[in-house]
């Protein structure tokens, strides 16, 4: 299983009005595509105004948490 990180742009807010620009959501899954499907099903389609309201998907090698001072918003396994 691998870690995948989903980040948000400066104009992305949850349905509750929380600005997500400083957070990431981590998904643990077997591959990039399965992680994206799980993220959409369990996070963005529920907590965001639209299921495509996110910016980028990273793997462990490409993700740098220092850009996201809020830290991990949610872990989806």
DAUR-V87708 format. One record per residue. N is the residue number from 1. PHI is phi in degrees with one decimal (999 if undefined). Layout:
# DAUR-V87708
<<N:PHI> <N:PHI>>
This chain:
# DAUR-V87708
<<1:999> <2:-127.2> <3:-91.6> <4:-130.9> <5:-118.9> <6:-113.8> <7:-117.6> <8:-134.0> <9:-88.3> <10:-67.1> <11:-106.0> <12:-99.0> <13:-125.5> <14:-70.8> <15:-61.8> <16:-89.9> <17:89.7> <18:-80.2> <19:-71.8> <20:-99.2> <21:-59.5> <22:-104.1> <23:-123.7> <24:-134.4> <25:-114.1> <26:-100.2> <27:-122.1> <28:-103.5> <29:-158.5> <30:-77.9> <31:-154.5> <32:-56.5> <33:-69.4> <34:-62.5> <35:-64.1> <36:-64.1> <37:-61.8> <38:-66.4> <39:-60.0> <40:-64.6> <41:-65.7> <42:-100.3> <43:-128.5> <44:-66.3> <45:-75.7> <46:-105.2> <47:-98.4> <48:-113.1> <49:-59.3> <50:-137.8> <51:-69.2> <52:-99.9> <53:-85.7> <54:-157.6> <55:-108.9> <56:-137.0> <57:-119.5> <58:-125.2> <59:-104.0> <60:-58.1> <61:-68.7> <62:-101.8> <63:-90.2> <64:-125.2> <65:-66.7> <66:-64.4> <67:-81.1> <68:-123.3> <69:-68.0> <70:-73.2> <71:89.5> <72:-77.7> <73:-80.9> <74:-157.4> <75:-113.1> <76:-118.0> <77:-106.6>>
